[in-house]
Amino acid sequence: MEEKIGLILNEALDAIYKADTDIALIEARNKYLSKKSELMGLFGQMKDVPSDKKAVYGQLINDARSKIDSALMQKKVKFDQEALQKRFIAEKIDISLPASSEDPGVRNPYYIIRDEMVAIFLALGYEVAEGPEVESDHYNFELLNIPKDHPARDMQDTFYIDPATLLRTHTSPVQARSMEKAQGTPIRMICPGKVYRRDDDDATHSHQFAQVEGLLIDKNINLGHLQATLSLFVRKLFGEKREIRLRSSYFPFTEPSVEVDVSCAECGGKGCSMCKGSGWIEILGAGMVHPNVLRMSGYDPDVWSGFAFGVGIERVAMLRYGIDDIRRFYQNDIRFIKQFMKG
Ligand code: PHE
């Protein structure tokens, strides 16, 4: 009997080892462990076993049964795990999504130049001032020595909100506002900002553009200070070799008034297409603050003097980068802006 049990056990373990499907395992369980199996049949034969051996054989049969049972269980667990693994692979879902590509922003050359200009004057101790774009006639014209009937108004025709309110035609009203605020004390201010003029847009004209205004008021200020300040400004912007030239001009709010030219960077002053053969390029208007302007804003012209200037931001950017059309600043064409990636 002992031998028989051993044989059944080996055969069963071998069958389980070879089983390669769940069904084969169920069949093996039926064959080796069901009530009708050969092994269980051995219990029926116990009556023929001598009583002193009954316990030993009973034990052997039970051992064989539990060994077969645990082999079946192990194999079943192995099959279940393999099946699960197969499902994981078969049902795998790709939950990753390609990231949306994000182009890093690039600064419009307008801002690059504006910030450069501001930085130059901050380093000279100037403060940044602000004023409204919707301005009153009073600040935009009257306080700048441009009374109602003054012909200079025609040159700065603009968009009126009502007869006394308009979109500012220049940043110069911030001069008057700064003087009003400083109440007779020294001033060093710059004001970058948008201005508006009724103009037909073309490559060099825009009904909206931007200026940086500058104003310095103190005692004993003369044209030499203006010249030195603007010369430094121009060299920082366009290069150390640049010269400036002051040409006599006219603005109602400065006396004397000048147009400031910079020597052409392209030809170094010899004359080329960039400077239209003259060797010089006009970049800004400036002058000594007119006594009337000082007086109207509370500064005694016998005590105080000062200079002011106004420079177009787009114009400087166009010269610096060789931009051919002022409209490019506002068109938001990414191909244009991207050229300033490293700017
Ligand atoms: N406001 C003048 C313009 O817009 C420029 C300017 C500013 C001239 C300050 C003199 C002094 O043309």
Residues whose N, C-alpha, C, O or C-beta is under 5 A from the ligand:
A	BS01	LIG	T169 H170 S172 F251 T254 G285 A286 G287 A308 F309 G310
